[in-house]
């Protein structure tokens, strides 16, 4: 739909952008998306970075790393040593799960920022269209009303 196809009572500026329909794309591990980005990468290092970022930045990686960290929990608890348990929490569990959790959060924030930017662009497009004097409605009607008032004032004087 082009800007000029929009009805004059379009109220898109009053609604916040919705990002829920984009979340599955940000959280899922899709081979097609990885292939597409691998084709865009020009060096071996860039390709490795794409694969690592796409694989580690998922909830699947978060749960996998959580499971890996929990494997060593029973031995840390059996030791009865507080230092070993604190070390397990800080070194194993937090470090393993924090990276994918932060990457997923960044992906979601990027999706929300993209949705906001898209909405702002669409709103700006509507505003610019309504300010265009060649477009039906919007500022054209205001200018015609001003011209009509001016004619009325001239005819009365």
GROMACS elastic network, one bead per residue, 0.5 to 0.9 nm:
[ bonds ]
;  ai    aj funct       b0    kb
    1     4     6  0.81538   500
    1     5     6  0.60561   500
    1     6     6  0.72874   500
    2     5     6  0.52893   500
    2     6     6  0.69950   500
    3     6     6  0.55813   500
    3   122     6  0.85520   500
    3   125     6  0.67998   500
    3   126     6  0.62102   500
    3   129     6  0.66439   500
    4     7     6  0.80167   500
    4   126     6  0.84941   500
    4   129     6  0.71490   500
    4   130     6  0.89774   500
    4   135     6  0.72138   500
    4   136     6  0.81547   500
    6     9     6  0.82815   500
    6    10     6  0.67510   500
    6   126     6  0.82970   500
    7    10     6  0.56842   500
    8    11     6  0.88689   500
    8   130     6  0.85548   500
    8   136     6  0.88102   500
    8   137     6  0.66573   500
    8   138     6  0.72521   500
   10    13     6  0.82454   500
   10   126     6  0.85499   500
   11    14     6  0.58650   500
   11    15     6  0.75118   500
   12    15     6  0.55872   500
   12    16     6  0.83581   500
   12   119     6  0.82748   500
   12   122     6  0.84344   500
   12   123     6  0.68460   500
   12   126     6  0.89993   500
   13    16     6  0.77451   500
   13   119     6  0.81833   500
   13   120     6  0.82473   500
   13   122     6  0.88498   500
   13   123     6  0.59384   500
   15    18     6  0.87990   500
   16   116     6  0.80920   500
   16   119     6  0.83371   500
   17   112     6  0.80758   500
   17   115     6  0.61564   500
   17   116     6  0.58604   500
   17   118     6  0.86729   500
   17   119     6  0.63975   500
   18    21     6  0.74406   500
   18    22     6  0.85584   500
   18   112     6  0.79514   500
   18   115     6  0.71679   500
   18   116     6  0.84761   500
   19    22     6  0.53495   500
   19    23     6  0.65747   500
   19   108     6  0.86900   500
   19   111     6  0.68608   500
   19   112     6  0.56615   500
   19   114     6  0.89778   500
   19   115     6  0.63825   500
   19   116     6  0.87344   500
   20    23     6  0.52293   500
   20    24     6  0.77845   500
   20   112     6  0.87941   500
   21    24     6  0.67845   500
   21    25     6  0.81230   500
   22    25     6  0.54821   500
   22    26     6  0.65813   500
   22    27     6  0.89840   500
   22   108     6  0.85023   500
   22   111     6  0.65882   500
   22   112     6  0.82884   500
   22   115     6  0.86223   500
   23    26     6  0.50068   500
   23    27     6  0.61079   500
   23    28     6  0.83815   500
   23   107     6  0.86618   500
   23   108     6  0.65442   500
   23   111     6  0.72414   500
   23   112     6  0.87939   500
   24    27     6  0.51593   500
   24    28     6  0.56883   500
   25    28     6  0.54776   500
   25    29     6  0.80539   500
   25    30     6  0.80384   500
   25   111     6  0.89396   500
   26    29     6  0.83135   500
   26    57     6  0.88303   500
   26    58     6  0.79256   500
   26   104     6  0.74689   500
   26   107     6  0.57198   500
   26   108     6  0.61948   500
   26   110     6  0.87421   500
   26   111     6  0.70685   500
   27    57     6  0.77246   500
   27    58     6  0.53248   500
   27    59     6  0.62619   500
   27    60     6  0.85523   500
   27   104     6  0.65857   500
   27   107     6  0.75925   500
   27   108     6  0.78064   500
   28    58     6  0.63210   500
   28    59     6  0.75827   500
   28    60     6  0.81338   500
   29    33     6  0.81735   500
   29    34     6  0.81993   500
   29    54     6  0.69054   500
   29    55     6  0.65914   500
   29    57     6  0.86599   500
   29    58     6  0.65594   500
   29    59     6  0.88123   500
   29    60     6  0.80594   500
   30    33     6  0.54577   500
   30    34     6  0.65034   500
   30    35     6  0.88350   500
   30    54     6  0.85918   500
   31    35     6  0.60562   500
   31    36     6  0.85510   500
   32    35     6  0.51090   500
   32    36     6  0.61798   500
   32    37     6  0.86948   500
   33    36     6  0.51038   500
   33    37     6  0.62508   500
   33    38     6  0.85237   500
   33    54     6  0.87615   500
   34    37     6  0.52087   500
   34    38     6  0.59992   500
   34    39     6  0.86430   500
   34    50     6  0.73110   500
   34    51     6  0.67663   500
   34    54     6  0.68662   500
   34    55     6  0.89316   500
   35    39     6  0.62513   500
   35    40     6  0.87821   500
   36    39     6  0.53338   500
   36    40     6  0.66482   500
   37    40     6  0.50409   500
   37    41     6  0.63444   500
   37    47     6  0.81442   500
   37    50     6  0.69247   500
   37    51     6  0.88017   500
   38    41     6  0.50881   500
   38    42     6  0.81351   500
   38    46     6  0.81050   500
   38    47     6  0.55195   500
   38    48     6  0.87028   500
   38    50     6  0.66495   500
   38    51     6  0.77615   500
   39    42     6  0.75353   500
   39    47     6  0.83570   500
   40    47     6  0.86832   500
   41    44     6  0.79436   500
   41    45     6  0.86818   500
   41    46     6  0.55135   500
   41    47     6  0.55784   500
   41    50     6  0.77711   500
   42    45     6  0.85761   500
   42    46     6  0.65875   500
   42    47     6  0.73945   500
   43    46     6  0.51726   500
   43    47     6  0.63092   500
   43    48     6  0.87779   500
   44    47     6  0.51086   500
   44    48     6  0.62853   500
   44    49     6  0.86403   500
   45    48     6  0.51015   500
   45    49     6  0.61250   500
   45    50     6  0.86038   500
   46    49     6  0.50252   500
   46    50     6  0.61539   500
   46    51     6  0.87364   500
   47    50     6  0.50794   500
   47    51     6  0.63283   500
   47    52     6  0.86668   500
   48    51     6  0.52483   500
   48    52     6  0.61382   500
   48    53     6  0.84886   500
   49    52     6  0.51775   500
   49    53     6  0.59244   500
   49    54     6  0.84139   500
   50    53     6  0.52384   500
   50    54     6  0.60259   500
   50    55     6  0.84895   500
   51    54     6  0.52265   500
   51    55     6  0.59916   500
   51    56     6  0.83360   500
   52    55     6  0.52425   500
   52    56     6  0.57278   500
   52    57     6  0.79584   500
   53    56     6  0.54553   500
   53    57     6  0.56339   500
   53    58     6  0.87813   500
   53   103     6  0.81340   500
   54    57     6  0.54788   500
   54    58     6  0.70908   500
   55    58     6  0.61171   500
   55    60     6  0.83226   500
   55    61     6  0.68448   500
   55   100     6  0.89454   500
   56    59     6  0.82744   500
   56    60     6  0.81443   500
   56    61     6  0.53608   500
   56    62     6  0.76030   500
   56    99     6  0.77808   500
   56   100     6  0.54802   500
   56   103     6  0.75991   500
   56   104     6  0.86967   500
   57    60     6  0.85027   500
   57    61     6  0.69512   500
   57    62     6  0.79650   500
   57    99     6  0.78391   500
   57   101     6  0.73538   500
   57   102     6  0.78929   500
   57   104     6  0.52070   500
   57   105     6  0.87181   500
   57   106     6  0.87258   500
   57   107     6  0.77069   500
   58    61     6  0.53940   500
   58    62     6  0.65267   500
   58    63     6  0.89805   500
   58   100     6  0.63253   500
   58   101     6  0.78407   500
   58   103     6  0.74268   500
   58   104     6  0.57622   500
   58   107     6  0.89598   500
   59    63     6  0.62322   500
   59    64     6  0.84701   500
   59   100     6  0.71015   500
   59   101     6  0.72897   500
   59   104     6  0.68566   500
   60    63     6  0.53043   500
   60    64     6  0.60911   500
   60    65     6  0.85643   500
   60   100     6  0.88401   500
   61    65     6  0.59294   500
   61    66     6  0.82941   500
   61    97     6  0.83397   500
   61   100     6  0.63067   500
   61   101     6  0.87230   500
   62    65     6  0.53275   500
   62    66     6  0.60781   500
   62    67     6  0.86847   500
   62    96     6  0.81075   500
   62    97     6  0.55733   500
   62    98     6  0.80124   500
   62    99     6  0.80734   500
   62   100     6  0.52027   500
   62   101     6  0.60983   500
   62   104     6  0.87244   500
   63    67     6  0.61541   500
   63    68     6  0.86282   500
   63    97     6  0.78129   500
   64    67     6  0.51197   500
   64    68     6  0.62599   500
   64    69     6  0.86705   500
   64    97     6  0.86989   500
   65    69     6  0.60993   500
   65    70     6  0.85188   500
   65    93     6  0.81896   500
   65    96     6  0.56361   500
   65    97     6  0.57166   500
   65   100     6  0.83462   500
   66    69     6  0.51546   500
   66    70     6  0.61646   500
   66    71     6  0.88445   500
   66    93     6  0.67721   500
   66    94     6  0.89049   500
   66    96     6  0.68837   500
   66    97     6  0.57323   500
   67    70     6  0.50385   500
   67    71     6  0.64196   500
   68    71     6  0.54016   500
   68    72     6  0.76484   500
   68    92     6  0.87712   500
   68    93     6  0.85545   500
   68    96     6  0.82585   500
   69    72     6  0.60709   500
   69    73     6  0.70868   500
   69    88     6  0.83688   500
   69    89     6  0.88839   500
   69    92     6  0.55970   500
   69    93     6  0.51063   500
   69    94     6  0.86636   500
   69    96     6  0.67874   500
   69    97     6  0.81427   500
   70    73     6  0.50182   500
   70    74     6  0.77905   500
   70    92     6  0.84983   500
   70    93     6  0.72566   500
   71    74     6  0.70761   500
   71    75     6  0.85043   500
   72    75     6  0.57212   500
   72    76     6  0.65411   500
   72    77     6  0.89570   500
   72    88     6  0.79029   500
   72    92     6  0.83257   500
   73    76     6  0.51206   500
   73    77     6  0.61908   500
   73    78     6  0.85864   500
   73    85     6  0.80681   500
   73    88     6  0.71644   500
   73    89     6  0.87032   500
   73    93     6  0.88673   500
   74    77     6  0.51168   500
   74    78     6  0.60037   500
   74    79     6  0.85991   500
   75    79     6  0.61797   500
   76    79     6  0.53377   500
   76    80     6  0.71767   500
   76    81     6  0.76239   500
   76    82     6  0.87933   500
   76    84     6  0.59828   500
   76    85     6  0.53993   500
   76    86     6  0.89907   500
   76    87     6  0.87927   500
   76    88     6  0.67451   500
   77    80     6  0.55764   500
   77    81     6  0.76163   500
   77    82     6  0.85925   500
   77    84     6  0.82074   500
   77    85     6  0.64198   500
   78    81     6  0.82028   500
   79    82     6  0.84332   500
   79    84     6  0.74281   500
   79    85     6  0.82378   500
   80    83     6  0.89040   500
   80    84     6  0.79732   500
   80    85     6  0.78291   500
   81    84     6  0.53919   500
   81    85     6  0.64857   500
   81    86     6  0.88192   500
   82    85     6  0.50903   500
   82    86     6  0.61191   500
   82    87     6  0.84073   500
   83    86     6  0.51598   500
   83    87     6  0.59843   500
   83    88     6  0.85356   500
   84    88     6  0.60568   500
   84    89     6  0.86679   500
   85    89     6  0.62775   500
   85    90     6  0.86479   500
   86    89     6  0.51392   500
   86    90     6  0.61263   500
   86    91     6  0.82711   500
   87    90     6  0.51991   500
   87    91     6  0.55305   500
   87    92     6  0.74605   500
   88    91     6  0.53782   500
   88    92     6  0.50465   500
   88    93     6  0.64111   500
   88    94     6  0.85285   500
   89    92     6  0.58188   500
   89    93     6  0.50057   500
   89    94     6  0.59932   500
   89    95     6  0.84713   500
   90    93     6  0.62660   500
   90    94     6  0.53345   500
   90    95     6  0.66765   500
   91    94     6  0.63971   500
   91    95     6  0.57241   500
   91    96     6  0.78924   500
   92    95     6  0.57271   500
   92    96     6  0.58847   500
   92    97     6  0.84928   500
   93    96     6  0.53568   500
   93    97     6  0.61615   500
   93    98     6  0.81845   500
   94    97     6  0.55077   500
   94    98     6  0.55671   500
   94    99     6  0.86625   500
   95    98     6  0.53975   500
   95    99     6  0.68301   500
   96    99     6  0.65045   500
   96   100     6  0.79013   500
   97   100     6  0.59274   500
   97   101     6  0.61589   500
   97   102     6  0.86575   500
   98   101     6  0.50775   500
   98   102     6  0.59492   500
   98   103     6  0.84842   500
   99   102     6  0.53190   500
   99   103     6  0.62099   500
   99   104     6  0.86910   500
  100   104     6  0.60640   500
  100   105     6  0.85096   500
  101   104     6  0.52226   500
  101   105     6  0.62321   500
  101   106     6  0.86679   500
  102   105     6  0.50017   500
  102   106     6  0.61214   500
  102   107     6  0.85967   500
  103   107     6  0.61449   500
  103   108     6  0.86447   500
  104   107     6  0.50138   500
  104   108     6  0.62494   500
  104   109     6  0.86209   500
  105   108     6  0.51332   500
  105   109     6  0.61625   500
  105   110     6  0.85703   500
  106   109     6  0.50308   500
  106   110     6  0.60756   500
  106   111     6  0.86029   500
  107   110     6  0.50715   500
  107   111     6  0.62421   500
  107   112     6  0.87040   500
  108   111     6  0.50661   500
  108   112     6  0.62330   500
  108   113     6  0.85756   500
  109   112     6  0.50807   500
  109   113     6  0.60546   500
  109   114     6  0.85156   500
  110   113     6  0.50033   500
  110   114     6  0.60308   500
  110   115     6  0.85288   500
  111   114     6  0.51096   500
  111   115     6  0.61970   500
  111   116     6  0.86571   500
  112   115     6  0.50752   500
  112   116     6  0.61856   500
  112   117     6  0.85975   500
  113   116     6  0.50517   500
  113   117     6  0.60750   500
  113   118     6  0.85140   500
  114   117     6  0.50515   500
  114   118     6  0.60579   500
  114   119     6  0.85391   500
  115   118     6  0.50829   500
  115   119     6  0.61370   500
  115   120     6  0.85490   500
  116   119     6  0.50827   500
  116   120     6  0.60513   500
  116   121     6  0.85339   500
  117   120     6  0.50268   500
  117   121     6  0.60972   500
  117   122     6  0.86010   500
  118   121     6  0.50929   500
  118   122     6  0.62218   500
  118   123     6  0.86069   500
  119   122     6  0.50505   500
  119   123     6  0.60636   500
  119   124     6  0.84841   500
  120   123     6  0.50261   500
  120   124     6  0.60167   500
  120   125     6  0.84408   500
  121   124     6  0.50723   500
  121   125     6  0.60598   500
  121   126     6  0.86793   500
  122   126     6  0.63138   500
  122   127     6  0.87249   500
  123   126     6  0.51219   500
  123   127     6  0.62707   500
  123   128     6  0.86573   500
  124   128     6  0.60398   500
  124   129     6  0.83751   500
  125   128     6  0.51994   500
  125   129     6  0.60330   500
  125   130     6  0.85918   500
  126   129     6  0.50262   500
  126   130     6  0.61463   500
  126   131     6  0.86290   500
  127   130     6  0.51294   500
  127   131     6  0.62337   500
  127   132     6  0.87401   500
  127   138     6  0.89234   500
  128   131     6  0.50492   500
  128   132     6  0.62978   500
  129   132     6  0.51689   500
  129   133     6  0.85221   500
  129   134     6  0.89239   500
  129   135     6  0.68471   500
  129   138     6  0.79400   500
  129   139     6  0.89586   500
  130   133     6  0.77555   500
  130   135     6  0.69399   500
  130   136     6  0.83368   500
  130   137     6  0.70330   500
  130   139     6  0.57588   500
  130   140     6  0.80654   500
  131   134     6  0.88609   500
  131   135     6  0.81667   500
  131   138     6  0.64970   500
  131   139     6  0.52100   500
  131   140     6  0.78811   500
  132   135     6  0.56887   500
  132   136     6  0.88310   500
  132   138     6  0.78695   500
  132   139     6  0.67169   500
  132   140     6  0.75097   500
  133   136     6  0.79467   500
  133   137     6  0.87538   500
  133   138     6  0.81071   500
  133   139     6  0.60816   500
  133   140     6  0.50895   500
  133   141     6  0.88786   500
  133   143     6  0.82283   500
  134   139     6  0.89784   500
  134   140     6  0.70788   500
  135   138     6  0.73761   500
  135   139     6  0.81278   500
  135   140     6  0.68292   500
  136   139     6  0.84573   500
  136   140     6  0.64920   500
  136   141     6  0.77624   500
  137   140     6  0.56081   500
  137   141     6  0.54751   500
  137   142     6  0.83814   500
  138   141     6  0.58442   500
  138   142     6  0.69380   500
  139   143     6  0.61031   500
  139   144     6  0.85278   500
  140   143     6  0.51265   500
  140   144     6  0.61370   500
  140   145     6  0.85973   500
  141   144     6  0.50253   500
  141   145     6  0.61231   500
  141   146     6  0.86146   500
  142   145     6  0.50824   500
  142   146     6  0.62248   500
  142   147     6  0.86430   500
  143   146     6  0.50657   500
  143   147     6  0.61661   500
  143   148     6  0.85624   500
  144   147     6  0.50319   500
  144   148     6  0.60823   500
  144   149     6  0.85993   500
  145   149     6  0.61663   500
  145   150     6  0.85380   500
  146   149     6  0.50831   500
  146   150     6  0.60992   500
  146   151     6  0.86244   500
  147   151     6  0.61914   500
  147   152     6  0.86275   500
  148   151     6  0.50896   500
  148   152     6  0.62154   500
  148   153     6  0.86779   500
  149   153     6  0.61828   500
  149   154     6  0.85977   500
  150   153     6  0.51235   500
  150   154     6  0.61839   500
  150   155     6  0.85986   500
  151   154     6  0.50592   500
  151   155     6  0.60279   500
  151   156     6  0.85674   500
  152   155     6  0.51453   500
  152   156     6  0.61900   500
  152   157     6  0.87377   500
  153   156     6  0.52234   500
  153   157     6  0.63391   500
  154   157     6  0.53508   500
